[in-house]
């Protein structure tokens, strides 16, 4: 039973070929925070990784090193000390009835939805002294101070939701903080897993450089790491055929929203139309 939790979040492709608006994060109890970070930093050192861990850095030289670190990351998730959530939107589900203001603030609106619903906060275990929740967000895109302050205010207001308030959850605006991922190994691991999902769902593993006949070495290396990550997800979830492109079935409804170790959420707007022209089959049939 924890009286404090930390959610660390990152984002990836906002405009992918087939899937967009990728958000990912982990939640860890306050009492486990330092212990988990120390374990991951030790694994990073053992693997011989000297710089910040990022999906964009993956190369043939890094694959085996990253596998060692990511294996430890998923071991920690399997132990129940950390849980990971990923949200994305499939392009064929085109939202309707959007105002200009909605379109301008799409990034923040979807990020808010992920933070509010993605971690199952309504089902957080209550604590006699209440539960404090802190958000560590990887550096947000350049925006006005006013807009960033407004976003932090909206996140802090999540705690005022009647269903979440029943759990005694407290979110202070000062606990919604932008951080540098270089200082947070958990955020770095989340970045690698999130990047792998965007890479595969947007079929970047098939990319061949212009004028070449074969894929680049970095692309092949990233596909190798993606496959390793998917096997790790299958291992910790017990789902042999884990489908990365759909919302993950819960082990138990509704408690699984909170307690399941790893979940994907394919966000579908309440009001939308299906644009088959944006699907994989339609795009692959287009002449080059």
N, C-alpha and C positions, 0 to 999 in steps of 0.2 A: 504494500500500500504506500503510494507516494503522495506527498503534499506539494510537489513541484514537478513540472515537466518542461522540457525544451523542445521546440519544433524548429528544425533547420531546413530551409527550403532554397531551391534553385530553379532555374528555368532553362529550356533549351529552344529548339526551333519554334518560332512563332508563325512561320509561314512555310510549311513543308509541302512537298509535291502531293502527298496523299493524306497526311496527318499533320495537324498544326497545334499551336498553343500547348506546348509540353511544360508541365510543372512537376516537380518531384521533391520529396522531402522525407525526413526521418523524424521520429519522436523518441525521446529518451528521458527516462526518469532522472530527476536531479541527483539522486544518490548514486546513480550509475554513470553519470556524465564523465567524470574524471577518469574512472576506472576503464571505461570503454575507449576513451580517447587515448589513454596510455597504451592499451593493447594494440590499437591500430597504428600508433606511431612506432611501436616496437616492431610490428609486422612490416611496416614501410621501411624501417631501417634494415631489417633482416633481408628484405627483398632487394636492397641496394638502390632504392629510389631516393634521389637527392633533392629533387625539385617538387613543386606542387603537382599533385596528381590531377590530371584533367583528361577527359575523353579526347579533346582536340589534340593532345600530345601523343596519342598512342601511335607507335611505330613497331616494326618487326623487333627492334631491340627491346621494347618495353613489355611485350605480351606476357612472357613468363613472369616478369616482376609484378606486373599488375595482377596477374592471376593469384599470386601468393597473398597479396593484400586483400583482394576482393573475396577470396576464400575465407579469410579471417573475418571480414565484414559480415558475410552471410552466416558464419558460425555464431557470431554475436546475435544476429537476428534470430537464428534458430533457438538460441538460449532464452529468448524472450526479453532481452535487455534493450533491444531497439526494434522498432517496426518501421517499414518503409511503405510509402504510398506514391503512386504516379498517376497523373491525370493528363489527358490529351483529348483533342477533338478531331473526329474524322471529317475530312473536307466535304464528303458527299452530303453531310447533314448541314445544310445551309440555314442559318437562323433567319427568321422573318420578323417583320414588324420592328426593326431596329431604327432608332432615331440617330441623327448625326452625333449626338452626345454619346450614345451607346458605342458607336463605331470608333469614336475618338478615344474612348476609355476601355476598349475591349480588353487590353492587357490587364488592367487593374480589376475589372469586373470578374474575369475568369480566375485570376489569382485569388481574389476574395472567396469565390465559390470553393476553390480547392482548399484553402485554409479553414473555411468554416465547416465543410462537409467531408473532406477527404480523409480525416483522421478519426472520424467517429466520436467527436467530442461529446456528443449527447450521451454516450455510454461510458464515459470516463468513470473509473471507480471512485466513489466518494471518499473523502477523508474527514475525520472529526474536526480538523482545524481548517477545512477548506483546501482547495487546490489552486496553486498559482501556476499560470502558464506563460511561458516566454517564447517569443518568436525571433529567430535569428534568420534574416533574409539576406541572401547573397545580393551584392550591390545592384540596386534597381536601375533601370534605364534613366537617362538624363530627363528630368522633369523639373517643373517649377517647385520651389520649396512649399508653396501652398498646396499643390496637388499631392506631394509626398506626405505632407502633414495630414491632409484629408484622408489619405489611404491608411495611414497609421491609426487614425481615429476610427475608421470603419472596422479595422481589425480588432481594436480594443473593444468595440461595441459588440463583438461576437459574444462576449461574456454576458451581455444583457438579454440574449435570447432566452425565452422562458424555459425551453427544454434543457439548454446547456446550464442555465442558472441553477436548476434543481440539483446538479452534481456539485454545487458549491464552487464552481470554477470562477477564478478571478483573473482578469487580464488588464494590466495597467498600460496606458499608452506609452509609458517610458520603457515597457518590456517588449515593445515592437521595434527591433533594431536592425539596421543594415550592418552587415559584417563583411570582412574580407575573407574569402574562402581559404586563403593561404594560412590563416590562423586556426582553421577548423577541419581536422582530418575527416570527421564524419560528413561534412559538407562536400569534401573532395570525393569521397567514395560514392555519395549520392549522385554527384555530377557524372561519374563514369557510368553508372547504371542507367541514369536518365539518358545520357548521350547514346548509349548502346541501343536503347529502345527507339529513339528517333531515327538513328542510323538504319535500323532494320525495317521499321515500318514505312519509312520513306524510300526504301530500296536503294540506299546509297551503296550497298554492298555490290551492286551490279554496275556501278559507274566505271566507265572506261575513258581515260583522258582523250581529248580530241587528237586525232592523228595516230593513235595507238591501237593495237589489236588486243591488248590484254589489260587487265586491271592493274592499278598501281600497287606497289608493295604495302603501302600504308592502308589501302582499302582492304587488302587481303588480311593484314594483321588485325584490323578492326573487326572484320567478320569473325576471325578466330576468337577474339576476346568476347564478342557478342555471344557466340555459341557457348562459351564457357559460362558466361553470366546466366544464360537461360538454363543451363544444366543445374546451376546453383539454385536458381529459383525453383526448379522442379524438385530439387532435393529438400529444400526447407519447407515447401508447401505440401509436398506429397502428391502434387499434380503432375503425373508423368507427361501429359500432353498440354502443358500450360500454353494457352493462346495469348500472345502478347498484345494482340490487336483488339481485344474485347474487354469489357468489365469482368473482373474476376468473380467467380461464384464464391459466396461466403461459406465458411465452414459451419456457421451457426447464425441464424438471423434473429434479431438484428445485432447481437453481441459481436459478431465477426467484424463489423465495421471498426470496432476498437481493437479487438484482441488478435485478429489474424496477422501473421508476421509480415505479409507482403501482398499488396493489392494493386491492380490496375483499374482505373476508372475512365472509360471511354465516354466523355461528357457529351450528352446530346441535348441541345437546347429544347426547352419545353415547346416552343413554337418554331418549327423548322419545316423545310421541304427537302426532299431527296434529289440531289443534283447528280444524276448518274454520270454526267459528262466529266465530273471531277473524280470519278473512281479509277481504279488501276486499270481495269479492262478497257475502258474507253480511251484513256490516255495512251495505253500501249498500242492501240490500233491506229493512232494518228500517224500519218506519214512523217518521216524525218526529213 
